[in-house]
Amino acid sequence: MKNQRNELYIFANADNDEFIISGLQFSEFTQWIKPPIENIMLLSGECFESGINKHYFEIIEGRDNILSFSNRDIYDLGDFCFVDYERSGATDLLLPQDVAELLYLGHMFKPLTSPFISCIGNRFAYLVHDDGWFCRLFSKERRAVIDVIVEKLVSEVKRRTKQAEVSARNLYEELFPLAEKGLLIDFSGLSARSGVVEAAIYTVGLILNMDDITNGSAAEKYGGCFYGMLKYENGSWVI
């Protein structure tokens, strides 16, 4: 992502195990997701030259190789899509129908039937246009995804306010219901006074054109959708 963003957006569709995210980079996702991703198969985003290809897809195996790869400039690739897989050799089990499913997923940004391929046991289907700008993520691990959002929140608080002691306490119960309504966290007015950190949050529904988020201030565009202040005080987050 070329520029720092002032907004973090997440929409959760529980029925489809789907998330729409803007403001989160691939390097951040791979750094914070738990348990860590061990292997990935690239569905689009060529030119990485790992030297390993399976069924038209490039694969990157091993945690260290993924972290090293995540430090590259993913933004300039435009579309970048991958699925993870459980163990080395799992990609050898892909059937022609599985390959067709994955090709469709990577090119159309939606599943033909399901984003989850049983023979590789993928936890995620990660579909990005312009790293940090638009991400469609399929995952049944809702808590793990929200935990990544919380880590992003804490990272922005520390970067912008120098509050080094801010905790990433579990906020799943509070944030997932808001994500189902389209949660927008505005960092532009983030404040820290006497150890109290506050950020404005909005519930804005489903947004697919991220220009709608970044053009102008959140307060001007979404004032009528203001939900409240996300506050960190005395070691705890409250809304």
C-alpha positions in Angstrom: 0.0 0.0 0.0 1.6 3.2 -1.1 0.2 5.6 1.6 -0.8 5.3 5.2 -4.5 5.1 5.5 -6.6 6.8 8.1 -9.4 4.3 8.0 -9.8 0.6 8.7 -12.9 -1.1 7.4 -14.3 -4.6 7.8 -17.6 -6.1 6.7 -18.5 -9.6 7.9 -21.0 -11.9 6.1 -21.3 -14.8 8.5 -23.5 -16.8 6.2 -20.8 -17.0 3.5 -17.8 -17.0 5.8 -16.8 -13.8 4.0 -15.0 -10.6 5.0 -14.5 -7.4 3.0 -11.5 -5.5 4.4 -9.8 -2.2 3.5 -6.8 -0.7 5.3 -4.9 -4.0 6.1 -1.9 -5.1 4.2 -0.8 -8.7 3.3 2.3 -8.4 5.4 0.2 -7.4 8.5 -2.2 -10.3 7.9 0.6 -12.9 7.7 2.4 -11.4 10.7 -0.7 -11.4 13.0 -2.8 -14.3 12.0 -2.9 -17.1 14.5 -2.1 -20.0 14.1 0.5 -18.8 11.6 0.1 -19.7 7.9 2.7 -22.2 6.9 2.2 -22.7 3.2 0.4 -20.7 0.4 -0.5 -21.3 -3.2 -0.7 -18.2 -5.4 -3.8 -18.0 -7.6 -2.8 -14.7 -9.2 0.1 -12.4 -8.8 2.9 -13.9 -10.9 6.6 -13.1 -11.1 7.8 -14.2 -7.6 10.0 -16.9 -9.0 9.9 -19.3 -6.1 10.8 -22.0 -8.6 7.9 -24.3 -7.4 4.8 -24.6 -9.5 1.8 -26.9 -9.0 -1.1 -27.1 -11.4 -0.4 -23.6 -12.8 0.0 -22.1 -9.3 3.2 -21.0 -7.6 3.6 -22.2 -4.1 5.6 -20.8 -1.2 6.2 -23.2 1.7 7.5 -22.5 5.2 6.8 -19.7 7.6 10.1 -17.9 7.1 9.7 -17.9 3.3 6.2 -16.5 3.6 7.3 -13.7 5.9 10.2 -12.9 3.5 7.9 -12.9 0.6 5.4 -10.6 2.4 8.1 -7.9 2.6 8.0 -7.4 -1.2 5.9 -4.7 -2.8 2.6 -6.5 -3.2 0.7 -3.3 -4.0 2.3 -3.0 -7.5 1.0 -6.4 -8.5 -2.6 -5.2 -8.6 -4.6 -8.4 -8.1 -3.0 -10.8 -5.7 -4.8 -14.0 -4.5 -3.8 -17.0 -2.5 -5.1 -20.0 -0.5 -3.2 -21.6 2.3 -2.7 -25.3 2.8 -1.9 -27.5 5.7 1.1 -29.6 4.8 3.8 -29.9 2.1 2.6 -32.2 -0.7 -1.1 -31.4 -0.2 -1.2 -29.6 -3.6 -0.4 -33.0 -5.3 -3.9 -34.1 -4.3 -5.7 -31.5 -6.3 -8.2 -32.9 -8.8 -9.0 -31.2 -12.1 -12.3 -29.9 -10.5 -10.3 -28.4 -7.6 -7.9 -26.7 -10.1 -10.9 -25.3 -11.9 -12.4 -24.0 -8.7 -9.1 -22.3 -7.7 -8.6 -20.7 -11.2 -12.2 -19.3 -11.0 -11.6 -18.0 -7.5 -8.4 -16.2 -8.4 -9.8 -14.6 -11.5 -13.4 -13.8 -10.5 -12.8 -13.0 -6.8 -15.7 -15.3 -5.8 -16.0 -19.1 -5.5 -17.5 -21.3 -8.2 -19.0 -23.5 -5.5 -16.9 -23.1 -2.3 -13.7 -21.2 -1.4 -12.6 -24.2 0.7 -10.9 -27.1 -1.0 -11.0 -30.2 1.2 -7.9 -32.0 -0.1 -5.6 -29.1 0.9 -7.6 -28.0 4.0 -7.3 -24.3 3.4 -8.3 -22.0 6.2 -8.3 -18.9 4.0 -9.0 -17.7 0.5 -7.4 -14.3 0.4 -8.3 -12.1 -2.7 -6.8 -8.7 -3.0 -6.9 -5.8 -5.5 -4.1 -3.3 -4.6 -2.6 -4.5 -1.3 -4.3 -2.7 1.5 -7.0 -1.3 -0.7 -9.6 -4.0 -1.2 -9.5 -7.5 0.2 -12.2 -10.2 0.0 -11.3 -12.9 2.6 -13.1 -16.2 3.0 -12.5 -17.9 6.4 -14.4 -19.9 8.9 -12.1 -18.6 11.6 -13.9 -15.5 12.6 -12.2 -14.9 15.9 -8.7 -15.2 14.2 -9.7 -12.6 11.6 -11.1 -10.2 14.2 -7.9 -10.7 16.3 -5.9 -9.5 13.3 -8.1 -6.4 13.1 -7.4 -5.7 16.8 -3.7 -6.1 16.2 -4.0 -3.5 13.4 -5.9 -1.2 15.8 -3.2 -1.5 18.5 -0.4 -1.0 15.9 -2.0 2.3 14.7 -2.5 3.5 18.2 1.1 2.9 19.1 2.4 4.4 15.9 0.2 7.5 16.1 0.2 8.2 19.8 3.4 6.6 21.1 1.3 4.7 23.7 3.6 1.7 24.0 1.6 -0.1 26.7 -1.6 -0.5 24.7 -2.9 -4.1 24.9 -4.4 -6.2 22.2 -7.0 -7.7 24.5 -9.6 -9.9 22.9 -12.4 -7.7 21.4 -14.2 -10.4 19.4 -17.5 -10.2 21.2 -17.6 -6.5 20.8 -16.3 -6.1 17.2 -17.8 -9.0 15.3 -21.4 -7.8 15.6 -20.3 -4.4 14.5 -18.3 -5.9 11.6 -21.6 -7.5 10.4 -22.9 -4.0 10.1 -19.8 -2.7 8.3 -17.3 -1.4 10.9 -15.3 1.7 10.0 -12.6 2.8 12.5 -11.3 6.3 11.9 -7.7 6.9 12.9 -7.6 10.5 11.7 -9.0 11.9 14.9 -7.4 9.4 17.2 -6.4 11.0 20.5 -4.4 10.1 23.6 -4.7 12.1 26.7 -3.6 11.1 30.2 -3.3 7.5 29.1 -6.8 7.4 27.6 -6.9 6.5 23.8 -10.1 7.2 21.8 -11.0 6.5 18.1 -14.3 7.1 16.4 -16.1 4.1 15.0 -19.0 4.0 12.5 -21.3 1.3 11.1 -21.6 2.0 7.4 -22.9 -1.2 5.9 -21.4 -3.0 2.9 -18.9 -0.9 0.8 -17.2 -2.4 -2.3 -15.8 0.9 -3.8 -13.1 1.9 -1.4 -12.9 5.4 -2.9 -16.1 6.0 -0.9 -14.2 5.5 2.3 -11.0 7.4 1.5 -12.3 10.5 -0.3 -13.0 13.1 2.4 -13.2 12.6 6.2 -15.2 9.9 7.8 -17.0 12.4 10.0 -18.2 14.3 7.0 -19.3 11.2 5.0 -20.6 9.0 7.7 -21.6 11.3 10.6 -25.1 9.9 10.5 -23.6 6.4 11.0 -21.5 7.3 14.0 -21.7 4.5 16.5 -19.5 5.7 19.3 -15.9 6.0 20.6 -13.6 3.0 20.9 -11.7 3.8 24.1 -8.6 2.3 25.8 -8.3 3.1 29.5 -6.8 1.4 32.5 -5.7 -1.6 30.4 -9.0 -2.3 28.8 -10.9 -1.5 25.6 -14.5 -0.3 25.9 -17.1 1.0 23.4 
